[in-house]
Amino acid sequence: MKSEHNFPSNQLVLSNSLPLTWERIVPNQTANDSASQKFLDLHFGRYKTASSYVTDKKVLDIACGSGYGIRILLILPKSIKS
């Protein structure tokens, strides 16, 4: 199952040595099943909601896991405003 979310993998620093678990999300490296897709959708939805609160603000992302979420916070507000 291919993710419907398009994450800019060239902008993410990822480690292929990280095990595939639900403890952290690494877009484009999740398991190919419906449960993983739902989990990714849940995480993506949280960042989409958060993005409406951080537009034009400084953001500190603490304990960010693989770091994909900060890229969503940078990308989504631009697409929402356009």
C-alpha positions as CSV (number, residue, x, y, z in Angstrom):
1,M,0.0,0.0,0.0
2,K,1.5,3.3,-1.1
3,S,1.1,6.3,1.2
4,E,-1.2,9.0,-0.1
5,H,1.0,11.6,1.6
6,N,3.9,13.0,-0.4
7,F,6.8,13.6,1.9
8,P,9.9,15.3,0.5
9,S,12.4,12.5,1.3
10,N,15.2,14.6,-0.1
11,Q,14.6,17.1,2.8
12,L,14.5,14.5,5.5
13,V,17.5,13.0,7.3
14,L,16.6,9.4,7.7
15,S,18.4,6.4,9.0
16,N,17.8,3.1,7.2
17,S,19.0,1.3,10.3
18,L,16.0,2.3,12.4
19,P,13.6,-0.6,12.9
20,L,10.1,-0.4,11.6
21,T,8.0,0.1,14.7
22,W,5.0,2.3,15.7
23,E,7.2,4.1,18.2
24,R,8.4,6.5,15.5
25,I,7.2,7.3,12.0
26,V,9.5,7.4,9.1
27,P,7.4,8.3,6.0
28,N,8.1,6.2,2.9
29,Q,9.6,3.6,5.2
30,T,6.5,2.3,6.9
31,A,5.2,-1.2,6.6
32,N,3.0,-1.9,3.6
33,D,-0.3,-2.6,5.3
34,S,-3.5,-0.9,6.2
35,A,-2.7,-0.6,10.0
36,S,0.5,1.3,9.2
37,Q,-1.3,3.5,6.7
38,K,-4.0,4.4,9.4
39,F,-1.2,5.1,11.9
40,L,0.5,7.4,9.4
41,D,-2.8,9.1,8.6
42,L,-3.3,9.7,12.3
43,H,0.1,11.3,12.7
44,F,-0.2,13.3,9.6
45,G,-3.6,14.6,10.8
46,R,-2.1,15.7,14.1
47,Y,0.6,17.8,12.4
48,K,-2.0,19.2,9.9
49,T,-4.1,20.4,12.9
50,A,-1.0,21.8,14.7
51,S,0.0,23.6,11.5
52,S,-3.0,26.0,11.9
53,Y,-1.6,27.1,15.2
54,V,2.0,27.7,14.2
55,T,1.6,29.8,11.1
56,D,4.1,32.7,11.2
57,K,5.4,31.6,14.6
58,K,8.7,30.1,15.9
59,V,8.4,26.4,16.6
60,L,10.6,24.2,18.8
61,D,9.9,20.5,18.1
62,I,11.2,18.6,21.1
63,A,11.6,14.8,21.1
64,C,10.8,14.8,17.4
65,G,11.6,11.2,16.6
66,S,12.7,10.9,13.0
67,G,11.9,14.6,12.5
68,Y,9.4,14.3,9.7
69,G,6.8,16.4,11.6
70,I,8.7,19.6,11.4
71,R,8.8,19.3,7.6
72,I,5.0,19.0,7.7
73,L,4.8,22.2,9.8
74,L,6.9,24.0,7.3
75,I,5.1,22.7,4.2
76,L,1.4,22.7,5.2
77,P,0.8,26.3,6.1
78,K,2.1,27.4,2.7
79,S,-0.3,25.0,0.9
80,I,-3.2,26.1,3.1
81,K,-2.7,29.8,2.4
82,S,-2.3,29.3,-1.3
